[in-house]
Amino acid sequence: MKDPIVIVGAGQSAAQAVASLRAEGYAGEIILFGDEPFLPYQRPPLSKAFLAGEASTERLELKPESFYRERDIDMRLGERVTRIDVAGRRVETAKGATPYGKLLIATGTRARPLPLPGHELPGVHHIRAIRDVERFRAELHPGARLVVIGGGYIGLEVAAKARKSGLDVTVIEAQPCVLARVLAMEVAGHLTQLHKSHGVG
């Protein structure tokens, strides 16, 4: 049997690759590794409905478990690939080595920590994955103080949800207005004032 196609990563591109391979008639073995214990899921709602507790992890899923089962995809979730042996054509995890015929790396990006002392301290969070939001959400208590570094889309979404939950919120942004890098100054200024009117400092 031909060695399988191995996909490292379990995000949107990995889910689409699986769907496309089967739709185009590939009938061989497909193994998908994801370091999170979740099916491939949407990330944009993490700072919106999921942060607010209005969406379950199941609602984030791009496809249900049955989609992968019916297409005979070997889903190895919660299993991090620690090494790729290019010469030996295999990937390695804590559970052992898996050979591949073709390899697709679809890991996406990771949140970049601030290059500042203290970024690793308790109470400092970033949002990239489900577990990140779950840890952060556990600290969103009315009356608590939250500082959001960055006035981009995600920062503002988090600020708005936190204000709605009763937190004292301050946004720190290097530019004169929020979203100044992507919007005209008139619009960015309007959004800055809008957030201020809702109590965001």
N, C-alpha and C positions, 0 to 999 in steps of 0.2 A: 504494500500500500504506500502511495506517495505520502511523504511527510506533510503535515497539515499547514494551513495558513494560520499563523499565530498573530493575534492582535494584542498589543500591550497598551492598555488604556481602556476605560469604560465610560467615555463621555459621548457627546453627540456624534462626533465624527466616527467613532468606533461603531456605534449603533447603525449609522448610515452605511458604513462599509459592509457590515453583516447583511443588511437588507439588500444592498446593491449586488453583492456577490451571489446571493441566492436568486435574486430576480434575474440576473444575467446567466443563470444556469450552472454556476459552480456547484458541484455535488460533493466535493471532497470535505475532509474534516476541517472544521474551524474551531479554534480554541481562543477564547477571549479572557485575558487577565485584567482584573481591576483591583486596585489596592483598597478600595472602599467596599463594605459589605452590601452595596446597593446596586440594583440594576441601573443601567445608564439613565441619567436624569437631566432635566433642564436646570441650568444654573440661574438664569435671570430671576425666577421667583424667589430665590433664596433671600434676597434683600427686600422682598415685598410680602406676598401672602404667606410664605413659609415663616419668615421672621415674625410676622404678626400672629402666628398660630392659626391661620385661616386655611392652610393647605397641609395635607399629610404627605409623608414621603411617597406614598403610592401615587398621589396626584402629580408628583414631579416626574414620574417615570415617563420616558419617551415611548416605550412599548411595554406591554405587560409581560410577565414571565412566560406566558404561553407562546408569545411571538418567537422567543428564542428556542423554546422547547420544540415547537412544531417545525422549526428549521434546523433542528439537530445541532444546535450550537453548544459547545462545551463551555459553560460559563464558570470561570474560576474567580469568583468574587471574594474580596478580602485577602487576596494572595498577591503580594507585591513582587514584581520582577526585580531582582537585585543585581543581575549581571546578564549581559548578552555576549555569548561566545560566538563571534562572527565566523571564526575559522571552523569551529565545530558545528555551526548552524543550530544553535540551541539557546534557549533562555533558561535562567536558573532562578528559583525561588527557594524559600526556606524548606519547601517540601521536596525539592529535587530539581532535576533538569528535564526540559521538554524540547524535543527536536522540532525544527520547523523547515518547511520547504520554502515558504515566503514569510516575511516578517513585516508587519505594519506597526509602526510606532505612532500611537494616537493618544499621547498622554496629556496634550494641552499644556497649559502653563500653571505655575504656582504663584500664590500671592508673594510679592516681594516685601520682606520685612523692612521697616524703616531703619536706616543705618544710624540709629541713635541709641545711646545707652538706655537701658530699661525696656527695650521693645519686647523682651522675653518675660517680663514680670507678670504676675497674676493681675487680671483685670484689663490687660491689653489684648485686643482681639483683632483678627482679620476675618473676612468672609470670603471663602472660596468653596467650601464643601458643607454638606449637611451637618456633620459633627461640629464644625465651626459655629454654625448658627445655633445649634442646640446649646452649646456652652455659653454663647453670648446671650441668648434669650433667657437663660436661667438667672441672669443678673439684671434684667430689665424690670426693675421694681419702681413703682410710682415714687417720685421724690428723689430717686438716685440721680447722680450727675453723670452726663456722658459728653465726652469730647470726641468729635469726629474729625479726623485729619483728612482733608480732601473734600472739595465741594463739587465733585463730579456727580454723575447720575447715581451711582451706588451710595456714595456718601449722603446725598440728599434724601434718597429713599429711606436709608437707615434713620436719618435725623427725623424725617416726617413720622415714621412708625414709632420712634421712641417718644416723640412729643405727644403723639396720640395715646401712648401708654402712660403718660404723666411724668416723664423724665425731664430734668432740666438739661437742655441740649445746647452745646456750643459747637459751631463748625469753624474750623481753621482752614483757610484757603489762601494760597500764595498769591493768587490773582486778585484784582480789585473787586471782582464779582464772581459768584459761583458760575460754573459752566462757561467761563469766559473763553476757554480753548475751543469750544465747539459751537457757540452761539454768538450772534451779533450782540454787541454791548447793550443795545437797548433792551433786547429780550433777556439777556443775562441779568441786567440790572433789575428788571421787573421781577424775575424769579428770586433774586436776592431779597427784595422787599417783601415778596409774598411769604417766604420762609420766616423772615423777621416778624411779620404780622401774626404768625402762628406761634411766636414765642421762641424761635430759634435764635440764639445769640451769635 
